[in-house]
Amino acid sequence: MTMRSTTAPSPRTIAEEQHAKSCQTTIITSGQGFHLRHASLLAYAKQPGYAGRFDLLTVLCDPQKLATPLGHDLLTQLVADAMLALDAHQGEQILVAVPGDPTAVVEAFRRQFLQDISSYRKPINPNTPIIGLSLDEAPEPSESVVIACMEPRQWDQANTAPFLDQLVKVYGLDAHPDVLAMPGGARDVEGKMKRSALTIAQLQARHVERNWQRIILTCHEDCAVFGGNAAFHGPQDQRNKLTDRLKISRKVLQERFPRRALETAIVSIEGGKIAGIVHL
């Protein structure tokens, strides 16, 4: 295991705890790295002066598909994940950023959101703003894909070295790798849940078009999907268990992408920011 500029997690201050759990915006966008960066800039421009942190949910297919019957299952999962983000991180708005006209996707998302909101485990504001943003078309496709959590401490413009830039540097990736972002990152690649099947289907369908050479699976410390820091007996126990989960996910994908380089990493989180990347 190679250590990359990491430190052991330390107890959080109250301010750090609040920072870790607060996030104004959930962005739903295309998994192409170029689109992700563009969506981030547009979100920042809509709220000048805000911290720049956002939950990130991406799809590897053309996001316009979400407004069609073929994309219904994926749309339903995105709505569920967006409600989880709003609940977990005190979110106040959802931005749907897609190439071309976002109107149809926003309306489809809003209908599903209002339909499913009553069945969510906690009250969610039915008047949550859902705003459409139009993205430029992406340049050349990437040869790599990163599977990551929606975690706002990773997707933070306020950091000097945002998560995507660190991955590009650590792994020697092209500037705009594809990103599949969802709650828990690579945690749900394996398993029998609906999300697992949708994840595998997205990866397989996009791989036919992309022909990725590298697939990078990540999880991060203090992830709420795993129960946070409190679910483990110290930093080493957490790292060991995250490593075990990543090994399982890697094995699942090796069976489906046998001739591709599969790599795993743990994102080290300390307080409100990334402390480094542990390359396994």
JOTA-V696815 format. One record per pair of residues at least 4 apart in sequence whose ideal C-beta (glycine too) atoms are under 7 Angstrom apart, sorted by sequence separation. I is the first residue (numbers start at 0). GAP is how many residues later the second one is. If there is no record, write none. Layout:
i=I gap=GAP
i=I gap=GAP
//
This chain:
i=11 gap=4
i=13 gap=4
i=14 gap=4
i=15 gap=4
i=16 gap=4
i=17 gap=4
i=31 gap=4
i=32 gap=4
i=33 gap=4
i=34 gap=4
i=35 gap=4
i=36 gap=4
i=37 gap=4
i=38 gap=4
i=39 gap=4
i=40 gap=4
i=41 gap=4
i=58 gap=4
i=60 gap=4
i=66 gap=4
i=70 gap=4
i=71 gap=4
i=72 gap=4
i=73 gap=4
i=74 gap=4
i=75 gap=4
i=76 gap=4
i=77 gap=4
i=78 gap=4
i=79 gap=4
i=80 gap=4
i=81 gap=4
i=82 gap=4
i=83 gap=4
i=84 gap=4
i=97 gap=4
i=101 gap=4
i=102 gap=4
i=103 gap=4
i=104 gap=4
i=105 gap=4
i=106 gap=4
i=107 gap=4
i=108 gap=4
i=109 gap=4
i=110 gap=4
i=111 gap=4
i=112 gap=4
i=115 gap=4
i=119 gap=4
i=123 gap=4
i=151 gap=4
i=160 gap=4
i=162 gap=4
i=163 gap=4
i=164 gap=4
i=165 gap=4
i=166 gap=4
i=172 gap=4
i=183 gap=4
i=191 gap=4
i=193 gap=4
i=194 gap=4
i=195 gap=4
i=196 gap=4
i=197 gap=4
i=198 gap=4
i=199 gap=4
i=200 gap=4
i=201 gap=4
i=202 gap=4
i=205 gap=4
i=206 gap=4
i=218 gap=4
i=223 gap=4
i=226 gap=4
i=232 gap=4
i=234 gap=4
i=235 gap=4
i=236 gap=4
i=237 gap=4
i=238 gap=4
i=239 gap=4
i=240 gap=4
i=241 gap=4
i=242 gap=4
i=243 gap=4
i=244 gap=4
i=245 gap=4
i=246 gap=4
i=247 gap=4
i=248 gap=4
i=249 gap=4
i=252 gap=4
i=253 gap=4
i=11 gap=5
i=29 gap=5
i=64 gap=5
i=65 gap=5
i=85 gap=5
i=148 gap=5
i=156 gap=5
i=160 gap=5
i=167 gap=5
i=187 gap=5
i=190 gap=5
i=206 gap=5
i=222 gap=5
i=225 gap=5
i=231 gap=5
i=256 gap=5
i=268 gap=5
i=269 gap=5
i=28 gap=6
i=64 gap=6
i=84 gap=6
i=95 gap=6
i=147 gap=6
i=155 gap=6
i=166 gap=6
i=181 gap=6
i=189 gap=6
i=221 gap=6
i=231 gap=6
i=267 gap=6
i=268 gap=6
i=28 gap=7
i=97 gap=7
i=116 gap=7
i=167 gap=7
i=187 gap=7
i=188 gap=7
i=221 gap=7
i=266 gap=7
i=267 gap=7
i=11 gap=8
i=43 gap=8
i=65 gap=8
i=154 gap=8
i=187 gap=8
i=253 gap=8
i=267 gap=8
i=65 gap=9
i=95 gap=9
i=116 gap=9
i=153 gap=9
i=167 gap=9
i=228 gap=9
i=231 gap=9
i=252 gap=9
i=267 gap=9
i=28 gap=10
i=95 gap=10
i=166 gap=10
i=188 gap=10
i=266 gap=10
i=267 gap=10
i=42 gap=11
i=187 gap=11
i=26 gap=12
i=81 gap=12
i=113 gap=12
i=249 gap=12
i=264 gap=12
i=265 gap=12
i=95 gap=13
i=264 gap=13
i=249 gap=14
i=264 gap=14
i=265 gap=14
i=58 gap=15
i=264 gap=15
i=26 gap=16
i=263 gap=16
i=112 gap=17
i=220 gap=17
i=24 gap=18
i=245 gap=18
i=179 gap=19
i=109 gap=20
i=56 gap=21
i=108 gap=21
i=145 gap=21
i=35 gap=22
i=179 gap=22
i=218 gap=23
i=242 gap=23
i=56 gap=24
i=105 gap=24
i=241 gap=24
i=56 gap=25
i=23 gap=26
i=105 gap=26
i=218 gap=26
i=26 gap=27
i=30 gap=27
i=218 gap=27
i=238 gap=27
i=25 gap=28
i=29 gap=28
i=30 gap=28
i=188 gap=28
i=24 gap=29
i=25 gap=29
i=26 gap=29
i=27 gap=29
i=28 gap=29
i=29 gap=29
i=30 gap=29
i=102 gap=29
i=143 gap=29
i=216 gap=29
i=22 gap=30
i=54 gap=30
i=78 gap=30
i=101 gap=30
i=143 gap=30
i=22 gap=31
i=25 gap=31
i=101 gap=31
i=142 gap=31
i=145 gap=31
i=147 gap=31
i=149 gap=31
i=185 gap=31
i=22 gap=32
i=101 gap=32
i=141 gap=32
i=144 gap=32
i=148 gap=32
i=149 gap=32
i=177 gap=32
i=185 gap=32
i=186 gap=32
i=216 gap=32
i=29 gap=33
i=74 gap=33
i=78 gap=33
i=100 gap=33
i=143 gap=33
i=144 gap=33
i=145 gap=33
i=146 gap=33
i=147 gap=33
i=149 gap=33
i=184 gap=33
i=185 gap=33
i=216 gap=33
i=28 gap=34
i=54 gap=34
i=63 gap=34
i=74 gap=34
i=78 gap=34
i=82 gap=34
i=93 gap=34
i=95 gap=34
i=99 gap=34
i=141 gap=34
i=143 gap=34
i=148 gap=34
i=184 gap=34
i=245 gap=34
i=62 gap=35
i=86 gap=35
i=92 gap=35
i=141 gap=35
i=144 gap=35
i=148 gap=35
i=184 gap=35
i=54 gap=36
i=63 gap=36
i=75 gap=36
i=79 gap=36
i=92 gap=36
i=93 gap=36
i=94 gap=36
i=95 gap=36
i=96 gap=36
i=98 gap=36
i=141 gap=36
i=148 gap=36
i=66 gap=37
i=74 gap=37
i=78 gap=37
i=82 gap=37
i=86 gap=37
i=95 gap=37
i=97 gap=37
i=147 gap=37
i=242 gap=37
i=66 gap=38
i=85 gap=38
i=92 gap=38
i=94 gap=38
i=96 gap=38
i=98 gap=38
i=146 gap=38
i=186 gap=38
i=214 gap=38
i=65 gap=39
i=146 gap=39
i=183 gap=39
i=63 gap=40
i=63 gap=41
i=66 gap=41
i=82 gap=41
i=183 gap=41
i=62 gap=42
i=65 gap=42
i=85 gap=42
i=146 gap=42
i=182 gap=42
i=214 gap=42
i=65 gap=43
i=170 gap=45
i=214 gap=45
i=216 gap=45
i=220 gap=45
i=213 gap=46
i=219 gap=46
i=220 gap=46
i=212 gap=47
i=213 gap=47
i=214 gap=47
i=215 gap=47
i=216 gap=47
i=217 gap=47
i=218 gap=47
i=219 gap=47
i=220 gap=47
i=221 gap=47
i=211 gap=48
i=212 gap=48
i=220 gap=48
i=166 gap=49
i=213 gap=49
i=215 gap=49
i=217 gap=49
i=219 gap=49
i=27 gap=50
i=206 gap=50
i=42 gap=52
i=203 gap=52
i=27 gap=54
i=41 gap=55
i=25 gap=56
i=199 gap=56
i=38 gap=58
i=186 gap=58
i=189 gap=58
i=25 gap=59
i=189 gap=59
i=25 gap=60
i=185 gap=60
i=188 gap=60
i=189 gap=62
i=88 gap=63
i=185 gap=63
i=188 gap=63
i=34 gap=64
i=188 gap=64
i=25 gap=65
i=84 gap=65
i=22 gap=66
i=24 gap=66
i=27 gap=66
i=153 gap=66
i=21 gap=67
i=22 gap=67
i=23 gap=67
i=144 gap=67
i=20 gap=68
i=21 gap=68
i=22 gap=68
i=23 gap=68
i=24 gap=68
i=25 gap=68
i=26 gap=68
i=27 gap=68
i=28 gap=68
i=29 gap=68
i=143 gap=68
i=20 gap=69
i=23 gap=69
i=28 gap=69
i=29 gap=69
i=80 gap=69
i=140 gap=69
i=142 gap=69
i=143 gap=69
i=146 gap=69
i=150 gap=69
i=24 gap=70
i=26 gap=70
i=142 gap=70
i=143 gap=70
i=144 gap=70
i=145 gap=70
i=146 gap=70
i=147 gap=70
i=148 gap=70
i=142 gap=71
i=146 gap=71
i=148 gap=71
i=143 gap=72
i=145 gap=72
i=150 gap=72
i=148 gap=74
i=41 gap=91
i=170 gap=92
i=56 gap=93
i=38 gap=94
i=55 gap=94
i=54 gap=95
i=38 gap=96
i=37 gap=97
i=54 gap=97
i=37 gap=98
i=53 gap=98
i=52 gap=99
i=55 gap=99
i=83 gap=99
i=34 gap=100
i=53 gap=101
i=80 gap=101
i=52 gap=102
i=80 gap=102
i=34 gap=103
i=52 gap=103
i=33 gap=104
i=51 gap=104
i=162 gap=104
i=29 gap=105
i=33 gap=105
i=51 gap=105
i=52 gap=105
i=31 gap=106
i=51 gap=106
i=50 gap=107
i=169 gap=107
i=165 gap=108
i=32 gap=109
i=169 gap=109
i=166 gap=110
i=162 gap=111
i=165 gap=111
i=43 gap=113
i=153 gap=113
i=158 gap=114
i=158 gap=115
i=152 gap=116
i=39 gap=117
i=76 gap=117
i=155 gap=117
i=59 gap=118
i=76 gap=118
i=152 gap=119
i=59 gap=120
i=152 gap=120
i=153 gap=120
i=57 gap=121
i=76 gap=121
i=152 gap=121
i=57 gap=122
i=57 gap=123
i=56 gap=124
i=73 gap=124
i=55 gap=125
i=56 gap=125
i=72 gap=125
i=22 gap=129
i=32 gap=131
i=19 gap=133
i=87 gap=136
i=36 gap=139
i=60 gap=141
i=33 gap=142
i=59 gap=142
i=32 gap=143
i=35 gap=143
i=58 gap=143
i=59 gap=143
i=31 gap=144
i=32 gap=144
i=60 gap=144
i=32 gap=145
i=60 gap=145
i=31 gap=146
i=32 gap=146
i=59 gap=146
i=30 gap=147
i=30 gap=148
i=30 gap=149
i=3 gap=166
i=8 gap=212
i=8 gap=213
i=8 gap=220
i=8 gap=226
i=7 gap=227
i=18 gap=252
i=19 gap=252
i=18 gap=253
i=15 gap=255
i=15 gap=256
i=11 gap=259
i=8 gap=260
i=9 gap=260
i=6 gap=261
i=8 gap=261
i=5 gap=262
i=6 gap=263
i=6 gap=268
i=5 gap=269
i=5 gap=270
i=4 gap=271
i=3 gap=272
i=5 gap=272
i=3 gap=273
i=3 gap=274
i=2 gap=275
i=3 gap=275
i=0 gap=277
i=1 gap=277
i=0 gap=279
//
